[in-house]
Amino acid sequence: MPEQISISDFVVLTKEDLNSPGSTAFQSRMSECRSTVLEVEEALETDHSVLQRMKKNIRALHTSGLAHVEHLEQHMELLETLGNSHLNQNDHQEDHQDHQDQHQNDHQDQVYTGFLNLSVFTREISALLRNLVQNLNNIMSFPLDNVLKTELRDCRLEMKKQMEKSWKEYDLKIGKLEKERREKSRALSLIRPDALEQQERDLERERRNFQLQMCEYLLKIQELKLRQGPDLLQSLIKVYQTQLSFFQDGLKAAENLSPFIEKLATSLHTVRLEQDEQVKQLTQLRDSLRLLLQVEGKEEYLNRKNSGNGYSIHQPQGNKQYGTEKSGFLLKRSDGIRKVWQKRKCGVKFGCLTISHSTINRPPAKLNLLTCQDVEKAD
């Protein structure tokens, strides 16, 4: 990595060269000046990219912050609506209740008061947040725009080009001078002292031009470093103070609401117990009504069954004390012309009647007793 020259060294070497031209070490360190400029330009381009991203980030924070504030304000309006709704319900209930329910109404008042107080707290926080977001944008926009000015960057790059040009011209002329010196040293009789002095003066003029361009460039760099260093940090300090004020004011608002929140938590526990008791009473009443409707439905079914009107898929069940399975023999009349009665093995199991055939290899017939009816034939 090429060596770099500091501003203090540049000032000292330039003054020495002004006092005694050609006898100082400035000429040997001109390459260090050039490498310093290249390194500074690379660092400044990196800083420029970072500052551009910071500017975009500040804009995004401002946009999203205002959107968040808008949602907070909508949330505040919804809380206020809920509080007013509970207030209207309590006013309607108080018109139909006596003095014995006054204690319960006090706890219900805490509910709508809680919504309204939280709505007020949300309004305060949203106002503080809006102020914070706007201050962040106002404080940081100007210094960032001041650092990222296009004309400032263009001026710096133009100075760099001029300095590069001066350095190349000086390097070209000193190379030409060295070549002429070597050629003239071979023919001492042709040496012209006045021509050599003229070349030395030209070199000195080019060196002064390079020093001037370097000095102008370093001044511009120092101005830019001042803007993106102390000035930018001063703005960030203001942002910190704004944030500190936001958190302090927000904490103060929360501490003012804290006693009410503690009282509200106790009231909500009481309200929940009262509502649980009401739910329990309603559940018991619902079960009683359901049981009453089931009894009436069963009586209606029995009356309809006894009257013989209609058919129900669920026939009356038998007496379980006799068991749920049975097997034996029954007489079955054949479907042929003779219509004789034949003895068949039958069984009842799992609600189905099985009737065996006269031949063993045929599977028995199966009849679901839950979906069949007995019908008497006239013959």
Residue, then its C-alpha position, 0 to 999 in steps of 0.5 A: m500500500p503506497e504511503q500517504i502524506s498528512i496535512s501537517d507534513f504537506v504544509v511543512l514541506t510546501k513552506e520549505d520548498l517556497n523558502s528554498p526551491g529545489s533543495t527540499a524533499f517535496q519533489s520526492r514526496m509528490s507521489e505520496c500526495r497523489s496516493t493520499v488523494l486516491e485513498v481519500e476519494e475512495a473513503l469519501e465515495t464509501d461515505h457518500s454511499v452510506l449517507q445516501r442510504m441513511k437519507k433513504n432510511i430517514r425518509a422511510l422512518h418518517t413515512s412509516g412513523l406517520a402511518h403508525v401514528e395514523h393507526l394509533e389515532q384510529h385505535m384511539e377512536l375505536l377505544e372511545t367508541l367502545g367506551n361510549s357503547h358501554l356507557n350507554q348500556n350502563d345508563h339503560q340498565e340503571d334505569h331498570q335497576d334498584h338500589q341493591d345493584q348499585h355496587q355492581n354498577d360501580h364496577q361496570d362504570q370502571v369498564y367504560t371508564g377504562f376504555l375512555n382513559l386508555s383512549v386518552f392515553t393513546r392520544e397522548i402517545s400518538a401526539l408525542l410520536r408524531n412530534l418525534v417522527q417530524n423532528l427526526n425528519n426535520i433535524m436530519s434532512f438538512p445536514l444530509d442534504n448539505v453533505l450529499k449536494t451534487e455540486l459539492r461532489d462535482c467540485r471535489l472531483e473537478m479539483k481532483k482532475q486538475m490536481e491529477k493534470s498538474w501532477k502529470e504535467y510536472d512528471l512529464k516535464i521533469g522527465k523531459l528535463e532529466k533526458e536533456r540533462r543526460e544528453k547535454s552532459r555528453a556534449l559539455s560544449l553545447i550547454r546553455p546555462d540560460a536554457l537550463e535555468q528556464q527549465e528549472r523555472d518551468l518546473e518550479r511553476e508546475r510544482r507551485n501549481f500542483q501545490l496550489q491544486m493540492c491545497e485547494y483540494l485539501l481545503k474542500i476535503q476538510e469542509l466536507k469532513l466537517r459537514q459529515g463529521p461534527d455537523l452531522l453528529q451535532s444533528l444526531i445529538k439533537v435527535y437523541q435529545t428529542q428521543l429522550s424527551f419523547f420517552q420521558d413524556g411518555l413515561k410521565a403519561a404512563e405513570n399518571l395512568s398507573p393508579f387507575i390501571e391498578k384499580l381497574a385490574t381489581s374491578l375487572h376481576t370482580v366484574r369477571l366473577e359477576q359475569d361468571e355467576q350470570v353465565k352459570q345461572l343462564t346455563q342452569l336455566r338453559d339445561s332446565l329448559r332443554l330437559l323440559l322440552q325433552v320430556e314433552g317431546k317424549e310424551e308427545y312421541l308416546n301419545r302418537k305411538n299409542s294412537g297408531n298414527g305415523y311411523s317412527i324409525h326408533q321403535p320401543q326397546g324391549n326389556k333389557q332384563y331378558g337379555t339382548e340375544k336369543s336363539g331357537f326355532l320358529l315356524k315359517r310358512s313357505d311361499g309355494i303353492r302348498k304354503v306349508w309351515q316349516k321349522r327354521k332355526c332363528g337367532v336375535k343378536f345385535g338388533c338383527l334377526t337371522i333365519s336359516h334355510s333348509t339347506i345348510n350351504r346357503p347363508p341365513a337371511k338377515l333382517n334388521l329389527l330396528t327398521c322393520q314392522d310387523v304386519e298381520k295378514a288376513d289369511 
